[in-house]
Amino acid sequence: MTGSNEYKLTQGPEDGISAVKFSPSTSQFLLVSSWDCTVRLYDVVNNTMRMKYQHTAPVLDCAFYDPTHSWSGGLDAQLKTHDLNTDQDTIVGSHDAPIRCVEYCPEVNVMVTGSWDRSVRLWDPRTPCNAGTFTQPEKVYTLSVAGDKMIVGTSGRRVLVWDLRNMGYVQQRRESSLKYQTRCIRAFPNKQGYVLSSIEGRVAVEYLDPSQEFQKKKYAFKCHRLKEDGIEQVYPVNAISFHSAHNTFATGGSDGFVNIWDPFNKKRLCQFHRYPTSIASLAFNNDGTMLAIASSYMHEKGDISHPEDAIFIRQVTDAETKPKST
């Protein structure tokens, strides 16, 4: 099934995959969090698992702080940092409910977590310690960092834009322009906006600048829909990852497809073959030459037999990821 430009990682997680994240400085290392209560570090160049560490419950997200430290959180509500050189754990703190999102903001040198306890917490990675708790209107489902801005997506289709240098108040309160529940938000590398996906086969491209000139550029489009026996099936869009150089982005859906989009010309650049099951998470590496693809059943149809959870590493080219000049 895999071609010469793609391979499957060995020693994959034993349950659903919640997140894949490449190291910020090298294309060699990939962090993977899973419902099997582990976070794993892979050397994708040599296709080996370098280490894994445990939480006491399923892990919902993970992130690199720097090349040798990972942070992770999940259903045990504990935030851990792990030294990938010494294989040592530190519990930094906790939320009052499961931790759904873990991200690092290099511009402000702060770790950010979002939780179902309706809060975002900031953490100083140097100490490490809590650097503030900020109430959100609803459960946090997804968040993304763009420079010193943080975009938080909650239940109730709310979107909040915060300034990580001044957390005294919310910069912007928005409502998702999509009718259904938000699944994923990712910020443009150029920091001008974000892409938001919903459970109903749709993606919105939004701009942070509230001026009319920018707001009139926003749009939404349908995707991850398949005609089966003459009936259109509509699938959740679970994952978004940006190409750091081109500002194009990949989406992954519960239809098992990965698409790459050019948001400037409003075109799909390519679609890869269908993967064995739902795409749960996607991550481009730092230079945009590789895409990590988590094919992992997300229990959309309940507890049924399903293909095994797997992570594919795909080499991608400029032809697949670069905007076409018009």
DRENTORVEX-362273 format. One record per residue (C-alpha): residue number from 1; chain; residue in one letter; y, z, x. Coordinates in steps of 0.25 Angstrom, whole numbers, padded with zeros to 4 digits. Layout:
NULO, num, chaine, residu, py, pz, px
NULO, NUM, A, A, Y, Z, X .
...
***
This chain:
NULO, num, chaine, residu, py, pz, px
NULO, 1, A, M, 0000, 0000, 0000 .
NULO, 2, A, T, 0009, 0003, 0011 .
NULO, 3, A, G, 0015, -0009, 0020 .
NULO, 4, A, S, 0018, -0009, 0034 .
NULO, 5, A, N, 0032, -0004, 0032 .
NULO, 6, A, E, 0027, 0009, 0025 .
NULO, 7, A, Y, 0017, 0020, 0027 .
NULO, 8, A, K, 0012, 0033, 0020 .
NULO, 9, A, L, 0014, 0046, 0027 .
NULO, 10, A, T, 0001, 0054, 0030 .
NULO, 11, A, Q, -0001, 0068, 0026 .
NULO, 12, A, G, 0008, 0067, 0014 .
NULO, 13, A, P, 0011, 0079, 0005 .
NULO, 14, A, E, 0000, 0083, -0005 .
NULO, 15, A, D, 0009, 0084, -0017 .
NULO, 16, A, G, 0022, 0077, -0023 .
NULO, 17, A, I, 0032, 0073, -0012 .
NULO, 18, A, S, 0046, 0078, -0016 .
NULO, 19, A, A, 0055, 0073, -0004 .
NULO, 20, A, V, 0054, 0065, 0008 .
NULO, 21, A, K, 0066, 0066, 0018 .
NULO, 22, A, F, 0067, 0059, 0032 .
NULO, 23, A, S, 0073, 0066, 0044 .
NULO, 24, A, P, 0088, 0064, 0045 .
NULO, 25, A, S, 0087, 0060, 0060 .
NULO, 26, A, T, 0074, 0053, 0062 .
NULO, 27, A, S, 0065, 0043, 0054 .
NULO, 28, A, Q, 0053, 0051, 0059 .
NULO, 29, A, F, 0052, 0063, 0050 .
NULO, 30, A, L, 0051, 0064, 0035 .
NULO, 31, A, L, 0051, 0077, 0027 .
NULO, 32, A, V, 0043, 0078, 0014 .
NULO, 33, A, S, 0043, 0089, 0004 .
NULO, 34, A, S, 0031, 0090, -0007 .
NULO, 35, A, W, 0026, 0097, -0019 .
NULO, 36, A, D, 0014, 0101, -0009 .
NULO, 37, A, C, 0024, 0112, -0005 .
NULO, 38, A, T, 0026, 0105, 0009 .
NULO, 39, A, V, 0037, 0099, 0017 .
NULO, 40, A, R, 0031, 0089, 0027 .
NULO, 41, A, L, 0037, 0082, 0039 .
NULO, 42, A, Y, 0032, 0069, 0043 .
NULO, 43, A, D, 0034, 0060, 0055 .
NULO, 44, A, V, 0034, 0047, 0048 .
NULO, 45, A, V, 0034, 0039, 0061 .
NULO, 46, A, N, 0020, 0044, 0065 .
NULO, 47, A, N, 0016, 0047, 0050 .
NULO, 48, A, T, 0013, 0061, 0052 .
NULO, 49, A, M, 0016, 0074, 0045 .
NULO, 50, A, R, 0023, 0083, 0056 .
NULO, 51, A, M, 0023, 0096, 0048 .
NULO, 52, A, K, 0024, 0102, 0034 .
NULO, 53, A, Y, 0029, 0115, 0029 .
NULO, 54, A, Q, 0026, 0122, 0016 .
NULO, 55, A, H, 0034, 0128, 0004 .
NULO, 56, A, T, 0028, 0137, -0006 .
NULO, 57, A, A, 0030, 0127, -0017 .
NULO, 58, A, P, 0033, 0111, -0019 .
NULO, 59, A, V, 0044, 0106, -0010 .
NULO, 60, A, L, 0054, 0098, -0017 .
NULO, 61, A, D, 0063, 0093, -0006 .
NULO, 62, A, C, 0066, 0094, 0009 .
NULO, 63, A, A, 0076, 0089, 0019 .
NULO, 64, A, F, 0078, 0088, 0034 .
NULO, 65, A, Y, 0090, 0097, 0039 .
NULO, 66, A, D, 0088, 0091, 0053 .
NULO, 67, A, P, 0077, 0084, 0060 .
NULO, 68, A, T, 0069, 0097, 0062 .
NULO, 69, A, H, 0072, 0105, 0049 .
NULO, 70, A, S, 0068, 0103, 0035 .
NULO, 71, A, W, 0072, 0110, 0022 .
NULO, 72, A, S, 0064, 0110, 0010 .
NULO, 73, A, G, 0064, 0116, -0004 .
NULO, 74, A, G, 0056, 0116, -0017 .
NULO, 75, A, L, 0049, 0123, -0028 .
NULO, 76, A, D, 0048, 0136, -0020 .
NULO, 77, A, A, 0064, 0136, -0020 .
NULO, 78, A, Q, 0064, 0139, -0006 .
NULO, 79, A, L, 0072, 0131, 0004 .
NULO, 80, A, K, 0065, 0130, 0018 .
NULO, 81, A, T, 0069, 0124, 0031 .
NULO, 82, A, H, 0058, 0120, 0041 .
NULO, 83, A, D, 0059, 0118, 0056 .
NULO, 84, A, L, 0051, 0106, 0058 .
NULO, 85, A, N, 0050, 0109, 0073 .
NULO, 86, A, T, 0045, 0123, 0072 .
NULO, 87, A, D, 0038, 0122, 0058 .
NULO, 88, A, Q, 0046, 0134, 0054 .
NULO, 89, A, D, 0051, 0137, 0039 .
NULO, 90, A, T, 0063, 0144, 0035 .
NULO, 91, A, I, 0066, 0148, 0020 .
NULO, 92, A, V, 0081, 0146, 0020 .
NULO, 93, A, G, 0083, 0150, 0005 .
NULO, 94, A, S, 0079, 0147, -0009 .
NULO, 95, A, H, 0084, 0142, -0023 .
NULO, 96, A, D, 0081, 0149, -0036 .
NULO, 97, A, A, 0072, 0137, -0040 .
NULO, 98, A, P, 0065, 0125, -0034 .
NULO, 99, A, I, 0073, 0117, -0023 .
NULO, 100, A, R, 0074, 0103, -0027 .
NULO, 101, A, C, 0083, 0097, -0016 .
NULO, 102, A, V, 0085, 0099, -0001 .
NULO, 103, A, E, 0095, 0091, 0007 .
NULO, 104, A, Y, 0103, 0092, 0020 .
NULO, 105, A, C, 0118, 0089, 0021 .
NULO, 106, A, P, 0121, 0085, 0035 .
NULO, 107, A, E, 0136, 0084, 0033 .
NULO, 108, A, V, 0137, 0098, 0029 .
NULO, 109, A, N, 0124, 0103, 0036 .
NULO, 110, A, V, 0119, 0110, 0024 .
NULO, 111, A, M, 0105, 0109, 0017 .
NULO, 112, A, V, 0106, 0108, 0001 .
NULO, 113, A, T, 0096, 0112, -0009 .
NULO, 114, A, G, 0096, 0109, -0024 .
NULO, 115, A, S, 0087, 0117, -0033 .
NULO, 116, A, W, 0082, 0118, -0048 .
NULO, 117, A, D, 0090, 0132, -0048 .
NULO, 118, A, R, 0102, 0123, -0050 .
NULO, 119, A, S, 0108, 0125, -0037 .
NULO, 120, A, V, 0111, 0118, -0024 .
NULO, 121, A, R, 0111, 0127, -0011 .
NULO, 122, A, L, 0116, 0124, 0002 .
NULO, 123, A, W, 0110, 0129, 0015 .
NULO, 124, A, D, 0115, 0130, 0029 .
NULO, 125, A, P, 0104, 0124, 0038 .
NULO, 126, A, R, 0108, 0131, 0051 .
NULO, 127, A, T, 0106, 0145, 0046 .
NULO, 128, A, P, 0099, 0141, 0037 .
NULO, 129, A, C, 0105, 0148, 0024 .
NULO, 130, A, N, 0110, 0146, 0010 .
NULO, 131, A, A, 0124, 0141, 0010 .
NULO, 132, A, G, 0127, 0141, -0005 .
NULO, 133, A, T, 0121, 0139, -0019 .
NULO, 134, A, F, 0128, 0129, -0028 .
NULO, 135, A, T, 0124, 0129, -0043 .
NULO, 136, A, Q, 0121, 0115, -0049 .
NULO, 137, A, P, 0121, 0113, -0064 .
NULO, 138, A, E, 0106, 0110, -0065 .
NULO, 139, A, K, 0094, 0109, -0057 .
NULO, 140, A, V, 0095, 0101, -0044 .
NULO, 141, A, Y, 0086, 0089, -0044 .
NULO, 142, A, T, 0092, 0081, -0033 .
NULO, 143, A, L, 0103, 0082, -0022 .
NULO, 144, A, S, 0109, 0073, -0011 .
NULO, 145, A, V, 0119, 0075, 0000 .
NULO, 146, A, A, 0130, 0064, 0003 .
NULO, 147, A, G, 0138, 0069, 0015 .
NULO, 148, A, D, 0144, 0082, 0010 .
NULO, 149, A, K, 0142, 0079, -0004 .
NULO, 150, A, M, 0129, 0084, -0012 .
NULO, 151, A, I, 0125, 0077, -0025 .
NULO, 152, A, V, 0116, 0085, -0034 .
NULO, 153, A, G, 0108, 0080, -0045 .
NULO, 154, A, T, 0103, 0090, -0056 .
NULO, 155, A, S, 0096, 0091, -0069 .
NULO, 156, A, G, 0104, 0087, -0081 .
NULO, 157, A, R, 0108, 0074, -0073 .
NULO, 158, A, R, 0120, 0081, -0066 .
NULO, 159, A, V, 0125, 0077, -0052 .
NULO, 160, A, L, 0134, 0086, -0044 .
NULO, 161, A, V, 0141, 0082, -0031 .
NULO, 162, A, W, 0144, 0093, -0022 .
NULO, 163, A, D, 0152, 0094, -0009 .
NULO, 164, A, L, 0144, 0101, 0001 .
NULO, 165, A, R, 0156, 0106, 0009 .
NULO, 166, A, N, 0162, 0112, -0003 .
NULO, 167, A, M, 0152, 0117, -0013 .
NULO, 168, A, G, 0162, 0125, -0021 .
NULO, 169, A, Y, 0162, 0115, -0033 .
NULO, 170, A, V, 0154, 0102, -0037 .
NULO, 171, A, Q, 0162, 0090, -0033 .
NULO, 172, A, Q, 0157, 0081, -0044 .
NULO, 173, A, R, 0148, 0084, -0057 .
NULO, 174, A, R, 0141, 0071, -0062 .
NULO, 175, A, E, 0131, 0067, -0071 .
NULO, 176, A, S, 0120, 0057, -0067 .
NULO, 177, A, S, 0123, 0043, -0072 .
NULO, 178, A, L, 0108, 0042, -0076 .
NULO, 179, A, K, 0103, 0047, -0089 .
NULO, 180, A, Y, 0090, 0054, -0084 .
NULO, 181, A, Q, 0087, 0065, -0074 .
NULO, 182, A, T, 0092, 0064, -0060 .
NULO, 183, A, R, 0080, 0063, -0050 .
NULO, 184, A, C, 0087, 0060, -0036 .
NULO, 185, A, I, 0101, 0059, -0030 .
NULO, 186, A, R, 0104, 0053, -0016 .
NULO, 187, A, A, 0117, 0051, -0010 .
NULO, 188, A, F, 0122, 0038, -0003 .
NULO, 189, A, P, 0122, 0039, 0012 .
NULO, 190, A, N, 0136, 0034, 0012 .
NULO, 191, A, K, 0139, 0047, 0003 .
NULO, 192, A, Q, 0146, 0039, -0008 .
NULO, 193, A, G, 0137, 0042, -0019 .
NULO, 194, A, Y, 0123, 0044, -0023 .
NULO, 195, A, V, 0111, 0038, -0030 .
NULO, 196, A, L, 0104, 0046, -0042 .
NULO, 197, A, S, 0091, 0043, -0048 .
NULO, 198, A, S, 0085, 0047, -0062 .
NULO, 199, A, I, 0071, 0049, -0068 .
NULO, 200, A, E, 0074, 0037, -0076 .
NULO, 201, A, G, 0073, 0025, -0066 .
NULO, 202, A, R, 0088, 0025, -0063 .
NULO, 203, A, V, 0097, 0027, -0051 .
NULO, 204, A, A, 0112, 0029, -0051 .
NULO, 205, A, V, 0121, 0026, -0039 .
NULO, 206, A, E, 0133, 0035, -0039 .
NULO, 207, A, Y, 0146, 0037, -0031 .
NULO, 208, A, L, 0152, 0051, -0027 .
NULO, 209, A, D, 0166, 0046, -0027 .
NULO, 210, A, P, 0171, 0050, -0041 .
NULO, 211, A, S, 0182, 0039, -0041 .
NULO, 212, A, Q, 0180, 0028, -0051 .
NULO, 213, A, E, 0179, 0017, -0040 .
NULO, 214, A, F, 0166, 0024, -0035 .
NULO, 215, A, Q, 0161, 0028, -0049 .
NULO, 216, A, K, 0161, 0014, -0054 .
NULO, 217, A, K, 0151, 0010, -0043 .
NULO, 218, A, K, 0140, 0019, -0048 .
NULO, 219, A, Y, 0128, 0013, -0056 .
NULO, 220, A, A, 0114, 0016, -0060 .
NULO, 221, A, F, 0102, 0007, -0061 .
NULO, 222, A, K, 0087, 0007, -0066 .
NULO, 223, A, C, 0076, 0008, -0056 .
NULO, 224, A, H, 0061, 0012, -0055 .
NULO, 225, A, R, 0057, 0006, -0068 .
NULO, 226, A, L, 0044, -0001, -0070 .
NULO, 227, A, K, 0039, -0010, -0081 .
NULO, 228, A, E, 0025, -0006, -0084 .
NULO, 229, A, D, 0018, -0013, -0096 .
NULO, 230, A, G, 0031, -0018, -0101 .
NULO, 231, A, I, 0037, -0004, -0102 .
NULO, 232, A, E, 0048, 0000, -0092 .
NULO, 233, A, Q, 0044, 0013, -0085 .
NULO, 234, A, V, 0055, 0021, -0079 .
NULO, 235, A, Y, 0053, 0030, -0067 .
NULO, 236, A, P, 0061, 0042, -0060 .
NULO, 237, A, V, 0069, 0038, -0048 .
NULO, 238, A, N, 0064, 0050, -0039 .
NULO, 239, A, A, 0070, 0046, -0025 .
NULO, 240, A, I, 0082, 0040, -0018 .
NULO, 241, A, S, 0084, 0038, -0003 .
NULO, 242, A, F, 0096, 0031, 0003 .
NULO, 243, A, H, 0096, 0022, 0015 .
NULO, 244, A, S, 0106, 0029, 0025 .
NULO, 245, A, A, 0112, 0016, 0031 .
NULO, 246, A, H, 0112, 0007, 0019 .
NULO, 247, A, N, 0115, 0016, 0007 .
NULO, 248, A, T, 0104, 0009, -0001 .
NULO, 249, A, F, 0093, 0018, -0007 .
NULO, 250, A, A, 0079, 0019, -0011 .
NULO, 251, A, T, 0074, 0025, -0024 .
NULO, 252, A, G, 0060, 0029, -0028 .
NULO, 253, A, G, 0054, 0031, -0042 .
NULO, 254, A, S, 0042, 0036, -0049 .
NULO, 255, A, D, 0038, 0021, -0051 .
NULO, 256, A, G, 0034, 0022, -0036 .
NULO, 257, A, F, 0044, 0012, -0031 .
NULO, 258, A, V, 0055, 0013, -0021 .
NULO, 259, A, N, 0067, 0004, -0022 .
NULO, 260, A, I, 0079, 0002, -0012 .
NULO, 261, A, W, 0093, 0000, -0018 .
NULO, 262, A, D, 0106, -0006, -0014 .
NULO, 263, A, P, 0116, 0002, -0021 .
NULO, 264, A, F, 0128, -0006, -0017 .
NULO, 265, A, N, 0122, -0019, -0022 .
NULO, 266, A, K, 0115, -0012, -0033 .
NULO, 267, A, K, 0102, -0019, -0029 .
NULO, 268, A, R, 0087, -0015, -0026 .
NULO, 269, A, L, 0084, -0019, -0012 .
NULO, 270, A, C, 0069, -0017, -0013 .
NULO, 271, A, Q, 0057, -0010, -0019 .
NULO, 272, A, F, 0045, -0005, -0012 .
NULO, 273, A, H, 0031, -0006, -0017 .
NULO, 274, A, R, 0027, 0004, -0027 .
NULO, 275, A, Y, 0022, 0017, -0021 .
NULO, 276, A, P, 0010, 0025, -0026 .
NULO, 277, A, T, 0018, 0034, -0035 .
NULO, 278, A, S, 0032, 0040, -0038 .
NULO, 279, A, I, 0042, 0040, -0027 .
NULO, 280, A, A, 0046, 0054, -0025 .
NULO, 281, A, S, 0056, 0054, -0013 .
NULO, 282, A, L, 0062, 0043, -0004 .
NULO, 283, A, A, 0069, 0045, 0010 .
NULO, 284, A, F, 0075, 0035, 0019 .
NULO, 285, A, N, 0074, 0039, 0034 .
NULO, 286, A, N, 0088, 0041, 0042 .
NULO, 287, A, D, 0089, 0026, 0046 .
NULO, 288, A, G, 0083, 0020, 0033 .
NULO, 289, A, T, 0072, 0013, 0039 .
NULO, 290, A, M, 0061, 0021, 0032 .
NULO, 291, A, L, 0059, 0026, 0018 .
NULO, 292, A, A, 0050, 0038, 0015 .
NULO, 293, A, I, 0044, 0036, 0001 .
NULO, 294, A, A, 0037, 0048, -0006 .
NULO, 295, A, S, 0027, 0042, -0016 .
NULO, 296, A, S, 0023, 0055, -0024 .
NULO, 297, A, Y, 0020, 0057, -0039 .
NULO, 298, A, M, 0030, 0065, -0046 .
NULO, 299, A, H, 0022, 0069, -0058 .
NULO, 300, A, E, 0030, 0060, -0067 .
NULO, 301, A, K, 0017, 0059, -0076 .
NULO, 302, A, G, 0012, 0073, -0074 .
NULO, 303, A, D, 0000, 0077, -0066 .
NULO, 304, A, I, -0008, 0064, -0065 .
NULO, 305, A, S, -0016, 0059, -0053 .
NULO, 306, A, H, -0006, 0051, -0044 .
NULO, 307, A, P, -0005, 0044, -0030 .
NULO, 308, A, E, -0004, 0053, -0018 .
NULO, 309, A, D, 0009, 0057, -0014 .
NULO, 310, A, A, 0014, 0049, -0001 .
NULO, 311, A, I, 0025, 0046, 0008 .
NULO, 312, A, F, 0028, 0032, 0012 .
NULO, 313, A, I, 0037, 0029, 0024 .
NULO, 314, A, R, 0042, 0015, 0022 .
NULO, 315, A, Q, 0050, 0007, 0033 .
NULO, 316, A, V, 0062, 0000, 0026 .
NULO, 317, A, T, 0071, -0011, 0031 .
NULO, 318, A, D, 0085, -0015, 0029 .
NULO, 319, A, A, 0081, -0026, 0020 .
NULO, 320, A, E, 0076, -0015, 0010 .
NULO, 321, A, T, 0087, -0006, 0012 .
NULO, 322, A, K, 0100, -0013, 0015 .
NULO, 323, A, P, 0110, -0018, 0005 .
NULO, 324, A, K, 0110, -0033, 0003 .
NULO, 325, A, S, 0124, -0038, 0007 .
NULO, 326, A, T, 0129, -0046, -0005 .
***
